């Protein structure tokens, strides 16, 4: 969950992002645009919920996997079998 303040007297917005346990994970007070504040909050919340894919391991792709050569119809028939 995250919260964003109304526009404050100095023209900035404050964002607080909470972790899964309900504790505040991070906050920032220097946003001059509400769109930037929302984008920061949403990105940070996704990182908390799902991990940071940028810092995570990149999955290895087996380019010799026969599934890569199958058509959609062939894949569906395999699933139905």
C-alpha positions in Angstrom: 0.0 0.0 0.0 1.1 3.6 -0.5 -0.2 7.0 0.2 0.4 10.4 -1.3 -0.2 13.8 0.4 -2.2 16.6 -1.1 -0.1 19.4 -2.6 1.8 20.9 0.4 2.5 24.6 1.0 5.9 24.4 -0.7 4.4 22.9 -3.8 5.6 19.3 -3.3 4.0 16.0 -2.7 5.0 13.4 -0.1 4.7 9.6 -0.8 4.9 6.9 1.8 5.2 3.2 0.7 4.4 0.4 3.1 5.7 -3.1 3.2 3.8 -6.4 3.5 3.8 -6.2 7.3 2.3 -2.7 7.2 5.5 -1.0 8.3 6.6 2.0 6.3 9.3 0.8 3.8 10.2 4.2 2.3 9.1 7.8 1.9 10.0 10.7 -0.3 8.9 14.4 0.0 10.4 16.1 -3.0 8.0 15.4 -5.8 6.8 18.5 -7.7 4.4 16.6 -9.9 1.7 14.2 -8.7 2.4 11.9 -11.7 6.0 11.4 -10.7 5.0 10.7 -7.1 2.5 8.1 -8.2 5.0 6.5 -10.6 7.5 6.2 -7.8 5.0 4.8 -5.4 3.7 2.2 -7.9 7.2 1.1 -8.9 8.4 0.8 -5.3 5.3 -1.1 -4.4 5.8 -3.6 -7.2 9.4 -4.1 -6.1 8.2 -4.8 -2.6 5.5 -7.3 -3.7 7.3 -9.0 -6.6 11.0 -8.3 -6.2 13.1 -6.2 -8.4 13.6 -7.9 -11.8 16.4 -5.6 -12.7 18.5 -6.9 -9.8 17.3 -10.4 -10.0 18.8 -13.3 -12.0 18.1 -13.4 -15.7 16.5 -16.8 -16.6 18.5 -18.9 -19.0 16.7 -19.7 -22.3 17.3 -23.1 -23.8 17.2 -22.3 -27.6 17.2 -26.0 -28.4 13.9 -26.5 -26.6 11.5 -28.2 -29.0 8.5 -26.2 -27.6 10.0 -23.1 -29.3 9.5 -24.7 -32.8 5.9 -25.7 -32.2 2.9 -23.9 -33.5 0.1 -22.7 -31.3 -2.1 -25.6 -32.5 0.6 -28.1 -31.7 1.1 -26.6 -28.2 -2.6 -26.7 -27.5 -2.9 -30.3 -28.6 0.0 -31.2 -26.3 -1.8 -29.5 -23.4 -5.0 -31.4 -24.2 -3.2 -34.8 -24.2 
